[in-house]
């Protein structure tokens, strides 16, 4: 698997003049004179998505992202906002589940004590309370599972869009990197032996 491409100014290795020119041409081709991304976040982005847009725009520097990439960037920011919201909601639901389980355990002990003592008056009320807390726990666990599935989906979409966007510039530079003479020679040698 090939290494991720870096911008010429970020390259730390010793490159030949030909390699430097190839990287420079790839950067020019990636930019190709298209309009730059809008600096201000779109109005439809809210909260964490808007903050993420601002963060990315501020850290882009001279990366070859253009206005054509805006929809993908907005999708990335939207998924990031969803990810952030789920990350905040998940601990709250987990705490609610723990609280309701503790209440359920206390009621269950009281219920079994009442059954053991043959005390019929509190049994009916305790059964109702147990059903109530059991139902709450089941509902909360269902919400928790849904949040976890959505968190997984958001994470996968964030990774995919970040790669597509070229936030690491790998895909764009790789597409625009011109073929070197070595690649052409290897290709022709392979053709000779087939």
C-alpha positions in Angstrom: 0.0 0.0 0.0 1.4 3.4 -1.0 2.2 6.0 1.6 0.0 9.1 2.0 1.1 12.1 -0.1 2.3 15.3 1.5 2.4 18.8 0.2 5.8 19.8 -1.2 6.4 22.3 1.6 5.6 19.6 4.2 7.9 17.0 2.7 10.9 16.3 5.0 12.8 13.7 2.8 15.4 14.4 0.2 13.6 14.7 -3.1 15.1 14.9 -6.5 14.3 17.9 -8.7 12.0 15.7 -10.8 10.1 14.5 -7.7 9.8 18.1 -6.4 8.5 19.2 -9.8 6.0 16.3 -9.9 4.7 17.2 -6.4 4.4 20.8 -7.4 2.5 20.0 -10.5 0.2 17.7 -8.5 -0.6 20.6 -6.1 -1.3 22.9 -9.0 -3.6 20.4 -10.7 -5.4 19.8 -7.5 -6.1 23.5 -7.1 -6.9 24.0 -10.9 -8.2 27.6 -10.5 -11.6 26.7 -9.1 -13.2 29.1 -6.6 -12.0 28.7 -3.0 -14.2 27.4 -0.2 -16.4 30.0 1.5 -14.8 31.0 4.8 -18.0 31.5 6.8 -20.0 28.4 7.7 -23.4 28.0 5.9 -26.5 29.1 7.8 -28.0 25.7 7.9 -25.1 24.3 10.0 -25.7 24.6 13.8 -23.8 24.1 17.0 -20.9 21.7 16.8 -21.2 21.4 13.0 -20.7 25.1 12.6 -17.7 25.1 15.0 -16.1 22.2 13.1 -16.6 24.1 9.8 -14.8 27.1 11.2 -12.0 24.9 12.7 -11.4 23.1 9.4 -11.4 26.3 7.3 -9.0 27.9 9.8 -6.6 25.0 9.6 -6.8 24.4 5.8 -4.1 26.8 5.0 -3.2 26.3 1.4 -4.6 22.9 1.0 -6.2 22.3 -2.4 -9.8 22.2 -1.3 -12.2 24.2 -3.5 -15.9 25.2 -3.6 -16.7 21.9 -5.3 -15.8 20.2 -2.1 -18.3 22.3 -0.1 -21.1 19.7 0.0 -18.8 17.0 1.2 -17.3 19.4 3.8 -20.8 20.3 5.0 -21.8 16.6 5.2 -18.6 16.0 7.2 -19.4 18.8 9.6 -23.0 17.6 9.9 -21.9 14.1 10.7 -19.4 15.6 13.2 -22.3 17.5 14.8 -24.3 14.3 15.1 -21.3 12.5 16.5 -20.7 15.2 19.1 -24.4 15.3 20.2 -24.5 11.5 20.6 -21.2 11.7 22.6 -23.0 14.1 25.0 -26.3 12.2 25.1 -24.8 8.7 25.6 -23.4 9.2 29.2 -26.7 10.8 30.3 -28.7 7.7 29.2 -26.1 5.4 30.7 -26.4 7.3 34.0 -30.3 7.0 33.8 -30.0 3.3 33.2 -27.7 2.9 36.2 -30.0 4.9 38.4 -33.1 3.0 37.4 -31.3 -0.4 37.8 -30.4 0.7 41.4 -34.0 1.6 42.1 -35.2 -1.7 40.5 -32.8 -3.7 42.6 -34.0 -2.0 45.8 -37.6 -2.6 44.9 -36.9 -6.2 44.0 -35.3 -6.8 47.4 -38.4 -5.3 49.1 -40.7 -7.4 46.9 -39.0 -10.6 47.8 -38.9 -9.7 51.5 -42.7 -9.0 51.4 -43.3 -12.3 49.6 -41.2 -14.1 52.1 -43.0 -12.4 55.0 -46.4 -13.1 53.4 -47.2 -9.5 53.6 -49.9 -9.2 50.9 -50.6 -5.4 51.1 -47.3 -4.1 49.7 -46.8 -6.9 47.1 -49.2 -5.5 44.6 -47.7 -2.0 44.7 -44.2 -3.4 44.5 -45.1 -5.5 41.5 -46.4 -2.4 39.7 -43.3 -0.4 40.6 -41.1 -3.3 39.4 -42.9 -3.4 36.1 -42.6 0.4 35.8 -38.9 0.4 36.4 -38.3 -2.6 34.3 -40.1 -0.9 31.4 -38.1 2.3 31.9 -34.8 0.3 31.9 -35.8 -1.5 28.7 -36.8 1.8 27.0 -33.5 3.4 28.1 -31.4 0.4 26.9 -33.2 0.6 23.5 -32.4 4.3 23.3 -28.8 3.5 24.3 -28.5 0.8 21.6 -29.9 3.3 19.0 -27.4 5.9 20.0 -24.5 3.4 19.8 -25.6 2.4 16.3 -25.9 6.0 15.2 -22.5 6.8 16.8 -21.0 4.0 14.8 -22.6 5.2 11.6 -21.5 8.8 12.2 -17.9 7.6 12.9 -17.8 5.6 9.6 -19.2 8.6 7.7 -16.7 11.0 9.2 -13.8 8.7 8.3 -15.1 8.2 4.8 -15.8 11.9 4.1 -12.5 13.0 5.7 -10.7 10.7 3.3 -12.8 11.8 0.3 -12.3 15.5 1.2 -8.6 15.1 1.3 -8.3 16.6 4.7 -5.1 14.6 4.7 -4.8 15.5 1.0 -3.8 11.9 0.2 -6.5 11.1 -2.3 -6.4 14.4 -4.2 -2.6 14.4 -4.5 -2.6 10.7 -5.4 -5.0 11.3 -8.3 -3.1 14.3 -9.6 0.4 12.8 -9.2 1.8 12.4 -12.7 3.2 9.0 -13.7 7.0 8.8 -13.5 9.2 7.2 -16.1 9.9 4.3 -13.7 6.2 3.5 -13.7 6.1 3.5 -17.5 9.2 1.2 -17.7 7.7 -1.3 -15.2 4.5 -1.4 -17.2 6.3 -2.0 -20.5 8.5 -4.8 -18.9 5.3 -6.4 -17.5 3.8 -6.3 -21.0 6.9 -7.9 -22.5 6.7 -10.9 -20.2 2.9 -11.5 -20.6 
